[in-house]
Amino acid sequence: MTDTAPSFRLHPGAPDSPVILHVPHSSRVIPEDVRAGILLDDRELGVESDHITDAHTAELAEAAAQAAGRTPWRFVNGLSRLVVDPERFPDEREEMLAAGMGAVYTRTTHREILRPADFDGQALIERYFRPYAEAMTAAVTERLDAVGRAVVIDVHSYPTKALPYELHGDGPRPPVCLGTDSFHTPPALLDAAREAFAGFGGIGLDSPFAGTYVPLRYYGTAVNVGALMVEIRRDLYMEEPGGPAGPGLDALAGVATASGAYEVMSDHLGVRGERVRKWT
C-alpha cells in the first residue's frame, strides 16, 4: 500500500446483498503530477477524455442502486482510466498492449502518442493500480464472508462508432452488450440481464467488448463469485462524444433487475463455494 489517498470509493449496500456494481471508467479526473507525464495539450486531452470516458456511468449505477429492491454495493473509480486502467492486466498478459493501452496507456483512442513509448508506468501501477485491485478483492471477500456469494456487475458504456484503438471493433455494436465469462457468468444471471434490457432495442453478447471483471484471487476458481459486464451504447443515454446525459439516463436502472438474478442463482450454489450444479 501507499500513503496516497484512495482513488476509489466503496458505497455500502444492503448487508445481505451479494451484488457489487463496479464502475471503473466514469471519471475524467487526472492528478496534476500524472497530467505532467501526458504529452497532449489541454484541448487534445479534453477530446481524448471525451472518447475514452464511460461518461455518466457512475450516475447510471447510482440510479440502478436506488431502484433496486435490495441495494447493491457500488465500487467506483474516482480517477480517469488515463491514470491507470484497473481492468487491464499489469503485465504482458494484456492483449491491449498491442494498441499501447495496457494498464498504463501510452497511446490514445486514435493511436496517437499519449506518453513516451519508453514511459515507465511502474510507479503508477504501485500507487494506483495495486491498491485498487486489493480493495476490490477485499470488497468481494467481504460479500463472501457476509452472505456466502458475490456477483460483480461491471458498468460500462461504448461509442456508437468504433474507435481506432479497438482490437475487435468490426463486430456488432448492439444497444446493449453483455460481456460474459464461461466460468463466472451462470445462465440465471445472463437470463435476468436479457430480461432487464429487453426494451432497449437489442442485446448482444461479447461484441464489441467481451469478458468480465473478477479479482484474480477468485478468477477461474471460486464458483460462488459471479460476474457480468454491461456495456450500454452511448447514443442510448447521452450526446456523443463526452456530452450531457439525455432522457435515457435511467436505462441502466435495469441493472438492478439483473442483479436480482443472484437470488435465483443461489439455487445453483452451496454455501461458501461448494458446487451443487455445474455452471455452463
SEPA-311360 format. One record per atom (N, C-alpha, C, O): x, y, z; residue in three letters. Coordinates in steps of 0.05 Angstrom, whole numbers, padded with zeros to 5 digits, always signed. Atoms other than C-alpha are relative to their C-alpha. Layout:
BEGIN
XYZALA...
//
This chain:
BEGIN
+00017-00024+00000MET+00000+00000+00000MET+00017+00025+00000MET+00041+00024+00006MET-00014-00025+00000THR+00020+00073-00007THR-00015+00019+00018THR-00036+00013+00028THR+00013-00021-00016ASP+00005+00137+00031ASP-00017+00018-00017ASP-00027+00038-00007ASP+00017-00016+00017THR-00034+00164-00028THR-00029-00005+00008THR-00037-00027+00014THR+00028+00003-00007ALA-00107+00178-00012ALA-00014-00018-00020ALA-00008-00018-00043ALA+00014+00019+00019PRO-00153+00124-00041PRO-00013+00015-00023PRO-00025+00036-00020PRO+00011-00012+00024SER-00174+00140-00112SER-00026-00014-00008SER-00035-00011-00031SER+00025+00015+00005PHE-00237+00097-00107PHE-00017+00001+00025PHE-00008+00009+00046PHE+00018+00000-00023ARG-00297+00090-00062ARG-00019-00023-00002ARG-00030-00029-00023ARG+00020+00021-00003LEU-00339+00032-00039LEU-00025+00012+00014LEU-00024+00018+00037LEU+00025-00010-00011HIS-00411+00056-00029HIS-00015-00024+00012HIS-00021-00043-00003HIS+00013+00023-00013PRO-00445+00009+00021PRO-00028-00005-00012PRO-00043+00013-00019PRO+00027+00009+00008GLY-00506-00031+00000GLY-00013-00014+00024GLY-00004-00011+00047GLY+00014+00015-00020ALA-00553-00075+00038ALA+00019-00022+00012ALA+00034-00034-00004ALA-00019+00019-00012PRO-00515-00120+00088PRO-00003-00028-00012PRO+00016-00043-00013PRO+00004+00027+00011ASP-00546-00182+00056ASP+00000-00001-00030ASP-00008-00021-00042ASP-00002+00001+00030SER-00535-00162-00017SER+00027-00011-00008SER+00047-00003+00002SER-00026+00010+00010PRO-00482-00202-00054PRO+00011+00016-00024PRO+00032+00010-00034PRO-00006-00013+00025VAL-00480-00153-00112VAL+00018+00025+00003VAL+00013+00041+00021VAL-00017-00023+00001ILE-00425-00103-00127ILE-00002+00011-00028ILE+00006-00002-00048ILE-00001-00014+00026LEU-00435-00053-00184LEU+00027+00013-00002LEU+00034+00030+00014LEU-00027-00010+00003HIS-00365-00038-00209HIS+00001+00020-00022HIS-00007+00014-00045HIS+00000-00022+00019VAL-00355+00029-00244VAL+00029+00010-00003VAL+00037+00028+00012VAL-00029-00006+00001PRO-00282+00034-00267PRO+00007+00024-00018PRO+00029+00034-00015PRO-00008-00018+00021HIS-00284+00084-00325HIS-00017+00025-00002HIS-00018+00037-00024HIS+00019-00022+00001SER-00332+00140-00307SER+00012+00028+00004SER+00000+00048-00002SER-00012-00025-00009SER-00284+00194-00283SER+00019+00012-00021SER+00031-00002-00038SER-00019-00014+00017ARG-00243+00247-00321ARG+00023+00012+00017ARG+00040+00026+00006ARG-00019-00013-00018VAL-00200+00266-00260VAL+00028-00012-00004VAL+00032-00036-00004VAL-00029+00007+00003ILE-00124+00265-00270ILE+00016+00017+00019ILE+00016+00041+00016ILE-00016-00016-00018PRO-00078+00286-00213PRO+00021+00016-00016PRO+00031+00008-00037PRO-00018-00018+00014GLU-00031+00343-00232GLU+00026-00013-00007GLU+00037-00009-00029GLU-00027+00012+00006ASP+00033+00303-00226ASP-00002-00021-00021ASP+00017-00026-00036ASP+00004+00019+00021VAL+00004+00249-00271VAL-00005+00014-00026VAL+00005+00005-00047VAL+00005-00016+00024ARG-00021+00301-00320ARG+00026+00009-00013ARG+00028+00011-00038ARG-00026-00010+00011ALA+00051+00326-00327ALA+00014-00020-00018ALA+00031-00013-00034ALA-00012+00020+00017GLY+00071+00260-00358GLY-00015-00007-00025GLY-00006-00024-00041GLY+00016+00004+00024ILE+00018+00263-00412ILE+00007+00022-00021ILE+00008+00045-00014ILE-00011-00019+00021LEU+00042+00295-00478LEU-00022+00017-00014LEU-00014+00036-00027LEU+00021-00016+00013LEU-00026+00321-00502LEU-00003+00027+00013LEU+00001+00031+00037LEU+00006-00026-00012ASP-00042+00394-00494ASP-00029-00001+00011ASP-00042-00022+00009ASP+00025+00001-00014ASP-00105+00413-00455ASP-00024-00006-00019ASP-00042-00021-00011ASP+00022+00005+00019ARG-00150+00415-00516ARG-00001-00029-00009ARG-00021-00042-00009ARG-00002+00027+00009GLU-00125+00348-00541GLU-00008-00020+00022GLU-00021-00040+00017GLU+00007+00018-00022LEU-00132+00317-00472LEU-00030+00000+00005LEU-00042-00020+00012LEU+00029-00001-00003GLY-00204+00342-00468GLY-00014-00017-00020GLY-00033-00031-00014GLY+00012+00017+00021VAL-00220+00309-00534VAL+00004-00030+00006VAL-00015-00046+00003VAL-00005+00028-00006GLU-00187+00244-00513GLU-00017-00009+00023GLU-00027-00031+00023GLU+00017+00007-00023SER-00225+00245-00447SER-00029-00005-00009SER-00042-00022+00001SER+00027+00004+00011ASP-00290+00253-00486ASP-00003-00028-00011ASP-00024-00041-00007ASP+00002+00026+00014HIS-00275+00189-00525HIS+00004-00023+00020HIS-00009-00044+00017HIS-00008+00023-00017ILE-00244+00145-00470ILE-00017-00003+00025ILE-00018-00025+00036ILE+00015+00001-00025THR-00290+00161-00411THR-00028-00012-00005THR-00042-00005-00024THR+00028+00011+00000ASP-00353+00120-00398ASP-00017+00020+00015ASP-00025+00015+00038ASP+00013-00023-00013ALA-00389+00185-00383ALA-00027-00008+00012ALA-00042-00023+00000ALA+00025+00002-00014HIS-00446+00185-00333HIS-00006-00028+00010HIS-00028-00033+00021HIS+00006+00027-00010THR-00439+00111-00315THR-00001-00001+00030THR-00015-00019+00041THR+00003+00000-00029ALA-00429+00128-00242ALA-00028+00008+00008ALA-00040-00003+00027ALA+00028-00008-00005GLU-00496+00164-00243GLU-00020-00022-00007GLU-00040-00026+00006GLU+00017+00022+00008LEU-00527+00106-00280LEU+00000-00022+00021LEU-00021-00033+00027LEU-00001+00020-00021ALA-00502+00057-00228ALA-00014+00009+00026ALA-00027-00007+00039ALA+00014-00010-00023GLU-00528+00102-00173GLU-00030-00003-00003GLU-00044-00010+00015GLU+00029+00003+00006ALA-00597+00103-00206ALA-00008-00029+00002ALA-00030-00035+00013ALA+00006+00029-00002ALA-00594+00027-00211ALA-00002-00008+00029ALA-00020-00024+00036ALA+00000+00007-00028ALA-00577+00021-00138ALA-00025+00010+00014ALA-00037-00004+00031ALA+00024-00012-00012GLN-00634+00067-00118GLN-00026-00014-00008GLN-00045-00015+00007GLN+00024+00013+00010ALA-00683+00028-00160ALA-00002-00029+00010ALA-00023-00042+00007ALA-00001+00028-00008ALA-00663-00040-00132ALA-00016-00005+00025ALA-00017+00012+00043ALA+00014+00007-00024GLY-00706-00075-00081GLY+00019-00005+00023GLY+00012+00001+00046GLY-00021+00004-00020ARG-00643-00095-00044ARG+00025+00014-00011ARG+00036+00007-00031ARG-00021-00018+00010THR-00589-00042-00051THR+00026-00014-00004THR+00037-00025+00014THR-00027+00011+00005PRO-00526-00067-00085PRO+00022+00018+00010PRO+00017+00042+00014PRO-00024-00016-00006TRP-00457-00044-00065TRP+00010+00012-00026TRP+00005+00001-00047TRP-00012-00013+00023ARG-00420+00003-00112ARG+00029+00007+00005ARG+00036+00020+00024ARG-00029-00006-00001PHE-00345+00006-00124PHE+00006+00018-00023PHE+00005+00009-00046PHE-00003-00021+00021VAL-00329+00070-00163VAL+00028+00011+00000VAL+00038+00020+00020VAL-00026-00012+00004ASN-00263+00092-00191ASN-00003+00030-00002ASN-00019+00040-00017ASN+00002-00029+00000GLY-00251+00166-00177GLY+00019+00013-00019GLY+00020+00038-00021GLY-00019-00012+00019LEU-00196+00175-00229LEU-00005-00010-00028LEU-00017-00030-00033LEU+00002+00007+00028SER-00193+00174-00304SER+00016-00026-00006SER+00036-00031+00007SER-00015+00023+00008ARG-00171+00110-00337ARG+00026+00008-00014ARG+00043-00010-00020ARG-00025-00010+00010LEU-00116+00153-00368LEU+00022+00001+00021LEU+00045+00004+00015LEU-00020+00002-00021VAL-00082+00149-00300VAL+00009-00029+00001VAL+00033-00035-00006VAL-00004+00028+00005VAL-00086+00073-00297VAL-00027-00012-00007VAL-00048-00002+00001VAL+00024+00014+00006ASP-00137+00025-00324ASP-00001-00024+00018ASP+00014-00043+00014ASP+00000+00021-00019PRO-00156-00020-00266PRO-00009-00027-00010PRO-00007-00047+00004PRO+00010+00026+00011GLU-00186-00073-00311GLU+00019-00013-00019GLU+00013-00034-00031GLU-00021+00012+00017ARG-00123-00087-00351ARG+00018-00018+00017ARG+00021-00013+00041ARG-00022+00014-00013PHE-00071-00139-00333PHE+00024+00020+00000PHE+00029+00034-00019PHE-00023-00019-00002PRO-00009-00100-00309PRO+00025-00011-00012PRO+00047-00001-00006PRO-00024+00012+00011ASP+00038-00144-00349ASP-00005-00010-00029ASP-00025-00001-00041ASP+00001+00008+00028GLU+00049-00180-00416GLU-00025-00017-00006GLU-00029-00023-00030GLU+00024+00015+00006ARG-00016-00219-00409ARG-00021+00017-00013ARG-00040+00007-00025ARG+00021-00019+00010GLU-00055-00157-00431GLU+00002+00003-00030GLU+00022+00013-00040GLU+00000-00001+00030GLU-00074-00161-00505GLU+00000+00029-00009GLU+00009+00035-00032GLU+00001-00028+00009MET-00086-00085-00507MET+00027+00013+00000MET+00029+00036-00009MET-00027-00011+00003LEU-00011-00074-00501LEU+00006+00004-00029LEU+00022+00022-00036LEU-00004-00003+00029ALA-00013-00083-00576ALA-00009+00027-00011ALA+00001+00036-00031ALA+00009-00027+00008ALA-00050-00017-00581ALA+00011+00022+00018ALA+00002+00045+00017ALA-00011-00020-00018GLY-00008+00018-00528GLY-00019+00007+00023GLY-00018+00029+00033GLY+00021-00005-00020MET-00065+00011-00478MET-00001-00023+00020MET-00022-00035+00024MET+00000+00019-00022GLY-00043-00036-00423GLY-00011+00014+00025GLY-00028+00032+00023GLY+00010-00013-00024ALA-00054-00017-00351ALA+00007+00030+00001ALA-00009+00045+00012ALA-00008-00029+00002VAL-00017+00049-00364VAL+00001+00006-00030VAL+00019-00005-00044VAL+00002-00005+00028TYR-00035+00077-00432TYR+00024+00017-00010TYR+00033+00036+00003TYR-00020-00017+00014THR+00019+00104-00479THR-00011+00010-00027THR+00002+00027-00039THR+00013-00009+00024ARG-00028+00114-00538ARG-00029+00008+00005ARG-00041+00000+00025ARG+00027-00009-00003THR-00095+00147-00547THR-00020-00018-00015THR-00012-00038-00027THR+00021+00016+00014THR-00161+00120-00574THR+00004+00001-00030THR-00006-00016-00045THR-00006-00003+00029HIS-00138+00145-00643HIS+00029-00008-00006HIS+00039-00001-00028HIS-00027+00011+00003ARG-00069+00112-00634ARG+00021+00022-00003ARG+00042+00017-00014ARG-00020-00022-00001GLU-00034+00179-00625GLU+00016-00004+00026GLU+00008-00019+00044GLU-00017+00003-00023ILE+00022+00186-00574ILE-00012+00014+00024ILE-00019+00038+00023ILE+00010-00011-00025LEU-00004+00197-00503LEU+00023+00005+00020LEU+00025+00026+00032LEU-00024-00001-00016ARG+00060+00183-00465ARG+00024-00010-00017ARG+00019-00024-00036ARG-00023+00010+00015PRO+00131+00170-00489PRO+00000-00031-00001PRO-00008-00043+00018PRO+00000+00029+00003ALA+00140+00099-00515ALA+00016-00014+00022ALA+00010-00037+00029ALA-00017+00012-00021ASP+00194+00087-00462ASP-00010+00007+00028ASP+00005+00004+00048ASP+00010-00008-00026PHE+00150+00113-00405PHE-00002-00024+00018PHE-00012-00045+00011PHE+00001+00022-00021ASP+00158+00070-00342ASP-00025+00005+00017ASP-00025+00023+00034ASP+00025-00004-00015GLY+00088+00062-00314GLY+00000-00014+00027GLY-00021-00015+00040GLY+00000+00016-00024GLN+00110+00020-00254GLN-00008+00017+00025GLN-00022+00006+00042GLN+00008-00016-00023ALA+00103+00078-00205ALA-00030+00004+00001ALA-00041+00004+00023ALA+00029-00003+00000LEU+00031+00089-00227LEU-00013-00027+00008LEU-00034-00027+00021LEU+00011+00026-00008ILE+00018+00014-00220ILE+00001-00003+00030ILE-00019-00011+00042ILE-00002+00004-00029GLU+00043+00014-00149GLU-00017+00020+00016GLU-00029+00014+00036GLU+00015-00022-00014ARG+00009+00080-00130ARG-00030-00003-00002ARG-00044+00003+00017ARG+00029+00000+00005TYR-00059+00068-00161TYR-00012-00027-00006TYR-00032-00035+00005TYR+00012+00025+00010PHE-00069+00000-00194PHE-00002-00020+00023PHE-00023-00032+00027PHE-00001+00022-00020ARG-00048-00047-00138ARG-00019+00006+00024ARG-00034-00012+00032ARG+00020-00005-00021PRO-00087-00011-00082PRO-00029-00004-00009PRO-00045-00013+00007PRO+00027+00004+00011TYR-00148-00011-00126TYR-00007-00030-00002TYR-00029-00038+00008TYR+00005+00029+00002ALA-00142-00085-00141ALA-00004-00013+00027ALA-00021-00030+00031ALA+00002+00011-00027GLU-00131-00101-00068GLU-00027+00008+00013GLU-00039-00009+00026GLU+00025-00009-00012ALA-00192-00060-00047ALA-00024-00014-00013ALA-00043-00021+00001ALA+00021+00015+00014MET-00236-00093-00100MET-00001-00029+00009MET-00023-00040+00013MET-00001+00027-00011THR-00213-00161-00077THR-00012-00001+00027THR-00027-00020+00034THR+00011-00001-00027ALA-00229-00142-00006ALA-00030+00003+00000ALA-00044-00009+00017ALA+00029-00004+00002ALA-00298-00119-00026ALA-00015-00026-00007ALA-00035-00033+00005ALA+00012+00025+00007VAL-00313-00186-00058VAL+00002-00020+00023VAL-00017-00034+00029VAL-00004+00017-00023THR-00284-00223+00001THR-00020+00006+00022THR-00031-00012+00035THR+00020-00009-00021GLU-00329-00183+00048GLU-00028-00011-00007GLU-00042-00019+00011GLU+00027+00011+00008ARG-00391-00204+00008ARG+00000-00030+00004ARG-00021-00041+00013ARG-00001+00028-00004LEU-00369-00276+00010LEU-00002-00007+00030LEU-00016-00026+00037LEU+00002+00005-00029ASP-00359-00273+00085ASP-00027+00006+00011ASP-00037-00008+00029ASP+00026-00009-00010ALA-00425-00238+00095ALA-00023-00018-00009ALA-00040-00025+00007ALA+00024+00015+00011VAL-00472-00278+00050VAL+00008-00025-00015VAL-00010-00039-00025VAL-00008+00025+00012GLY-00430-00334+00021GLY+00002+00000-00030GLY+00008-00021-00042GLY-00002-00002+00029ARG-00431-00309-00050ARG+00003+00029-00008ARG-00001+00047+00009ARG-00004-00027+00010ALA-00415-00248-00092ALA-00005+00001-00030ALA+00000-00019-00044ALA+00002-00004+00029VAL-00431-00221-00161VAL+00009+00028-00007VAL+00000+00048+00005VAL-00010-00025+00009VAL-00394-00166-00196VAL-00013+00007-00027VAL-00010-00008-00046VAL+00011-00010+00025ILE-00433-00127-00248ILE+00016+00025-00009ILE+00015+00045+00005ILE-00017-00020+00010ASP-00386-00085-00289ASP-00016+00020-00017ASP-00030+00011-00036ASP+00017-00019+00013VAL-00418-00020-00312VAL+00016+00018-00019VAL+00034+00033-00010VAL-00015-00014+00021HIS-00392+00009-00378HIS-00018+00013-00020HIS-00042+00008-00020HIS+00014-00009+00024SER-00412+00047-00440SER+00021-00001-00023SER+00045-00002-00018SER-00019+00000+00023TYR-00383+00048-00510TYR-00012+00017-00023TYR-00036+00020-00025TYR+00009-00018+00022PRO-00386+00093-00572PRO-00015-00014-00022PRO-00011-00038-00027PRO+00015+00011+00022THR-00434+00083-00629THR+00017-00010-00022THR+00013-00031-00034THR-00019+00007+00021LYS-00377+00082-00679LYS+00026-00010+00012LYS+00035+00002+00032LYS-00025+00011-00010ALA-00315+00041-00668ALA+00022+00020-00001ALA+00024+00036-00020ALA-00024-00017-00001LEU-00252+00078-00647LEU+00024-00016-00010LEU+00025-00040-00007LEU-00023+00015+00012PRO-00184+00061-00679PRO+00014-00018+00020PRO+00027-00037+00011PRO-00014+00017-00018TYR-00157+00031-00615TYR-00012-00028+00004TYR+00001-00046+00014TYR+00015+00025-00005GLU-00209-00025-00613GLU+00012-00023-00016GLU+00014-00021-00041GLU-00011+00023+00014LEU-00178-00092-00630LEU-00021-00017-00012LEU-00015-00033-00031LEU+00021+00017+00010HIS-00245-00124-00643HIS-00025+00017-00007HIS-00047+00010-00001HIS+00021-00019+00005GLY-00286-00065-00667GLY-00016-00005-00025GLY-00034+00012-00032GLY+00014+00005+00025ASP-00311-00096-00732ASP-00025-00017+00003ASP-00038-00024-00016ASP+00024+00016-00005GLY-00366-00137-00699GLY-00025+00016+00006GLY-00024+00041+00003GLY+00025-00014-00007PRO-00437-00120-00679PRO+00003+00020+00023PRO+00019+00016+00041PRO+00000-00020-00022ARG-00450-00058-00636ARG-00029+00004+00008ARG-00041+00025+00002ARG+00028-00002-00008PRO-00518-00071-00605PRO-00004+00021+00021PRO+00015+00031+00033PRO+00005-00020-00021PRO-00552-00021-00559PRO+00010-00009+00027PRO+00020+00008+00043PRO-00010+00011-00025VAL-00534-00066-00500VAL+00017-00024-00006VAL+00008-00044-00019VAL-00018+00022+00003CYS-00474-00112-00500CYS+00005-00012+00028CYS+00011+00002+00047CYS-00005+00014-00025LEU-00468-00164-00445LEU+00026-00016-00003LEU+00028-00034-00019LEU-00025+00014+00000GLY-00397-00188-00431GLY-00002-00023+00020GLY-00012-00020+00042GLY+00003+00024-00016THR-00393-00259-00404THR+00027-00014+00004THR+00046-00009-00009THR-00023+00018-00005ASP-00344-00309-00376ASP-00011-00028+00003ASP-00031-00032+00017ASP+00011+00027+00000SER-00354-00384-00385SER-00001-00012+00027SER-00017-00030+00032SER+00000+00011-00028PHE-00338-00398-00312PHE-00017+00017+00019PHE-00031+00006+00035PHE+00012-00017-00020HIS-00366-00337-00276HIS-00027+00012-00007HIS-00039+00026+00009HIS+00026-00010+00008THR-00429-00320-00315THR-00020-00022-00003THR-00022-00035-00024THR+00020+00022+00001PRO-00484-00370-00298PRO-00024+00008-00016PRO-00030+00032-00019PRO+00023-00006+00016PRO-00546-00375-00341PRO-00021+00017+00013PRO-00033+00034+00000PRO+00021-00015-00014ALA-00592-00346-00288ALA+00006+00030-00001ALA-00012+00046-00005ALA-00007-00028+00001LEU-00553-00281-00286LEU-00003+00012-00028LEU-00013+00034-00032LEU+00002-00009+00027LEU-00549-00275-00361LEU-00029+00002-00009LEU-00036+00022-00023LEU+00029-00002+00007ASP-00623-00290-00370ASP-00013+00024+00012ASP-00029+00037-00001ASP+00012-00023-00014ALA-00642-00237-00319ALA+00009+00026-00013ALA-00007+00045-00016ALA-00010-00025+00013ALA-00598-00185-00354ALA-00014+00003-00027ALA-00022+00026-00034ALA+00014-00001+00026ARG-00630-00202-00421ARG-00029+00011+00005ARG-00039+00027-00011ARG+00028-00009-00005GLU-00699-00192-00390GLU+00000+00029+00008GLU-00017+00044+00000GLU-00001-00027-00009ALA-00678-00127-00357ALA+00003+00020-00022ALA-00009+00042-00022ALA-00006-00018+00021PHE-00653-00096-00421PHE-00016-00006-00026PHE-00008+00004-00047PHE+00014+00008+00024ALA-00704-00126-00469ALA-00013+00022-00015ALA-00017+00020-00039ALA+00014-00022+00013GLY-00737-00060-00484GLY+00018+00022-00011GLY+00008+00044-00017GLY-00018-00021+00008PHE-00675-00022-00506PHE+00011-00003-00028PHE+00031+00009-00035PHE-00006+00001+00028GLY-00671-00042-00579GLY+00019-00022-00009GLY+00026-00022-00032GLY-00017+00022+00008GLY-00628-00104-00579GLY+00022-00005+00020GLY+00034+00013+00032GLY-00021+00009-00019ILE-00578-00144-00537ILE+00018-00019-00015ILE+00009-00036-00030ILE-00020+00018+00012GLY-00514-00177-00560GLY+00019-00010+00022GLY+00020+00001+00044GLY-00019+00012-00018LEU-00462-00220-00526LEU+00029+00004-00010LEU+00036-00003-00032LEU-00030-00001+00003ASP-00387-00204-00522ASP+00008+00013-00026ASP+00029+00006-00037ASP-00009-00017+00023SER-00385-00155-00581SER-00014+00027+00002SER-00038+00029+00005SER-00029-00002+00008PRO-00354-00105-00588PRO+00019-00006+00023PRO+00044-00007+00018PRO-00018+00005-00022PHE-00327-00119-00518PHE-00009-00025+00014PHE-00033-00031+00017PHE+00006+00026-00011ALA-00322-00186-00483ALA+00012-00003+00027ALA+00030+00012+00035ALA-00011+00007-00025GLY-00309-00216-00416GLY-00012+00015+00024GLY-00031+00030+00021GLY+00010-00011-00025THR-00320-00196-00344THR+00024+00008+00018THR+00047+00001+00011THR-00021-00006-00019TYR-00280-00169-00285TYR-00005-00016+00025TYR-00026-00014+00038TYR-00001+00015-00025VAL-00264-00216-00228VAL+00027+00003+00012VAL+00047-00002-00002VAL-00027-00001-00012PRO-00208-00205-00178PRO+00015-00026-00004PRO+00004-00048-00002PRO-00016+00024+00007LEU-00151-00252-00194LEU+00000-00021+00021LEU+00003-00045+00015LEU+00001+00020-00022ARG-00155-00285-00126ARG-00022-00021-00005ARG-00020-00044+00004ARG+00024+00017+00003TYR-00222-00314-00147TYR-00004-00009-00028TYR-00021-00026-00034TYR+00005+00006+00028TYR-00216-00318-00222TYR+00005-00029-00007TYR+00026-00040-00002TYR-00003+00027+00010GLY-00229-00387-00250GLY+00000-00021+00021GLY+00003-00045+00015GLY+00000+00020-00021THR-00233-00420-00182THR-00024+00002+00019THR-00033-00019+00029THR+00021-00004-00019ALA-00289-00391-00140ALA-00027-00001-00014ALA-00035+00018-00028ALA+00025+00003+00013VAL-00356-00417-00164VAL-00022+00017+00012VAL-00043+00021+00000VAL+00020-00017-00013ASN-00393-00372-00115ASN+00006+00030-00005ASN-00005+00047+00008ASN-00004-00027+00009VAL-00366-00309-00149VAL-00010+00002-00029VAL+00002-00010-00047VAL+00011-00003+00027GLY-00409-00290-00209GLY+00008+00027-00011GLY+00016+00045+00004GLY-00008-00025+00012ALA-00395-00235-00259ALA-00014+00004-00027ALA-00019-00015-00041ALA+00012-00008+00025LEU-00427-00198-00317LEU+00009+00028-00007LEU+00010+00045+00011LEU-00006-00027+00009MET-00405-00138-00358MET-00024+00011-00015MET-00035-00002-00033MET+00022-00014+00015VAL-00459-00089-00381VAL+00012+00024-00014VAL+00022+00042-00001VAL-00010-00021+00017GLU-00439-00044-00439GLU-00024+00013-00013GLU-00038+00001-00030GLU+00023-00014+00012ILE-00491+00009-00457ILE+00011+00018-00023ILE+00030+00033-00019ILE-00009-00017+00022ARG-00482+00041-00526ARG-00008+00029+00007ARG-00031+00035+00015ARG+00003-00027-00011ARG-00475+00115-00512ARG-00023+00016-00012ARG-00034+00034+00001ARG+00022-00016+00011ASP-00527+00141-00560ASP-00026-00005+00013ASP-00046+00010+00009ASP+00025+00005-00014LEU-00580+00110-00516LEU-00005+00020+00022LEU-00028+00025+00030LEU+00005-00016-00024TYR-00569+00159-00459TYR+00016+00026+00001TYR+00013+00041+00020TYR-00016-00025-00002MET-00521+00216-00477MET+00006+00010-00028MET+00002-00004-00048MET-00010-00012+00025GLU-00495+00262-00531GLU+00029-00007-00003GLU+00045-00001+00014GLU-00028+00008+00005GLU-00431+00235-00562GLU+00015+00021-00016GLU+00003+00036-00031GLU-00015+00013-00022PRO-00374+00244-00551PRO+00001+00019+00024PRO+00005+00043+00020PRO-00005-00016-00025GLY-00370+00268-00479GLY-00020+00020+00007GLY-00015+00038+00024GLY+00020-00021-00004GLY-00434+00308-00480GLY-00018-00006+00024GLY-00013-00025+00039GLY+00018+00004-00023PRO-00491+00314-00429PRO-00017-00025-00003PRO-00021-00035-00025PRO+00018+00023+00000ALA-00536+00258-00409ALA-00027+00009-00010ALA-00035+00032-00008ALA+00026-00005+00010GLY-00604+00253-00440GLY-00021-00015+00015GLY-00016-00026+00037GLY+00022+00013-00014PRO-00672+00223-00422PRO+00005-00029+00005PRO-00008-00041+00023PRO-00005+00028-00003GLY-00644+00153-00429GLY+00018-00007+00024GLY+00026-00030+00027GLY-00018+00005-00022LEU-00601+00161-00367LEU-00010-00022+00019LEU+00006-00037+00030LEU+00011+00020-00018ASP-00648+00117-00327ASP+00001-00028-00011ASP-00007-00048+00002ASP+00000+00027+00013ALA-00637+00059-00376ALA+00015-00020+00017ALA+00006-00043+00018ALA-00016+00019-00015LEU-00584+00028-00333LEU-00012-00009+00026LEU-00002-00027+00039LEU+00014+00009-00024ALA-00632+00023-00275ALA-00008-00030-00003ALA-00013-00043+00017ALA+00006+00029+00004GLY-00647-00045-00307GLY+00021-00018+00011GLY+00016-00041+00016GLY-00021+00016-00013VAL-00581-00068-00278VAL-00010-00010+00027VAL-00003-00032+00036VAL+00010+00008-00026ALA-00617-00070-00211ALA-00017-00025-00003ALA-00015-00043+00014ALA+00016+00024+00005THR-00666-00120-00240THR+00019-00024-00006THR+00014-00046+00004THR-00019+00021+00007ALA-00608-00160-00269ALA+00014-00010+00025ALA+00019-00034+00028ALA-00015+00009-00024SER-00573-00161-00202SER-00017-00018+00018SER-00006-00034+00033SER+00017+00017-00015GLY-00634-00194-00171GLY+00002-00029-00008GLY-00006-00047+00007GLY-00003+00028+00009ALA-00617-00256-00211ALA+00018-00015+00018ALA+00017-00040+00019ALA-00018+00015-00018TYR-00565-00272-00159TYR-00015-00015+00021TYR-00006-00035+00032TYR+00017+00015-00019GLU-00621-00292-00112GLU-00009-00026-00013GLU-00009-00047+00001GLU+00007+00024+00015VAL-00644-00341-00165VAL+00024-00019-00002VAL+00022-00043+00001VAL-00024+00015+00005MET-00573-00362-00178MET+00009-00016+00025MET+00024-00035+00023MET-00008+00014-00024SER-00564-00382-00105SER-00010-00029+00001SER+00001-00046+00015SER+00010+00027+00002ASP-00605-00444-00122ASP+00021-00019-00012ASP+00020-00043-00009ASP-00021+00016+00013HIS-00544-00466-00162HIS+00026-00002+00016HIS+00045-00014+00007HIS-00025-00001-00016LEU-00494-00456-00106LEU-00005-00012+00028LEU-00027-00010+00039LEU+00001+00007-00027GLY-00480-00487-00040GLY+00011+00022+00017GLY+00012+00045+00008GLY-00009-00021-00018VAL-00452-00449+00019VAL+00031+00003-00003VAL+00046-00017-00002VAL-00028-00007+00001ARG-00385-00414+00010ARG+00016-00017-00020ARG+00038-00027-00013ARG-00017+00011+00022GLY-00364-00445-00055GLY-00005-00029-00006GLY+00007-00039-00025GLY+00005+00027+00007GLU-00390-00516-00053GLU-00017-00002-00024GLU-00040+00009-00024GLU+00015+00001+00025ARG-00413-00531-00123ARG-00022-00021+00002ARG-00018-00044+00010ARG+00023+00018+00000VAL-00483-00561-00127VAL-00007-00008-00029VAL-00013-00031-00034VAL+00006+00005+00028ARG-00495-00555-00202ARG+00021+00014-00017ARG+00027+00037-00011ARG-00021-00012+00017LYS-00444-00541-00256LYS-00012+00023-00016LYS-00033+00020-00028LYS+00007-00022+00018TRP-00449-00473-00290TRP+00010-00006-00028TRP+00032-00015-00031TRP-00008+00005+00027THR-00448-00480-00365THR-00007+00024-00017THR-00001+00024-00041THR
//
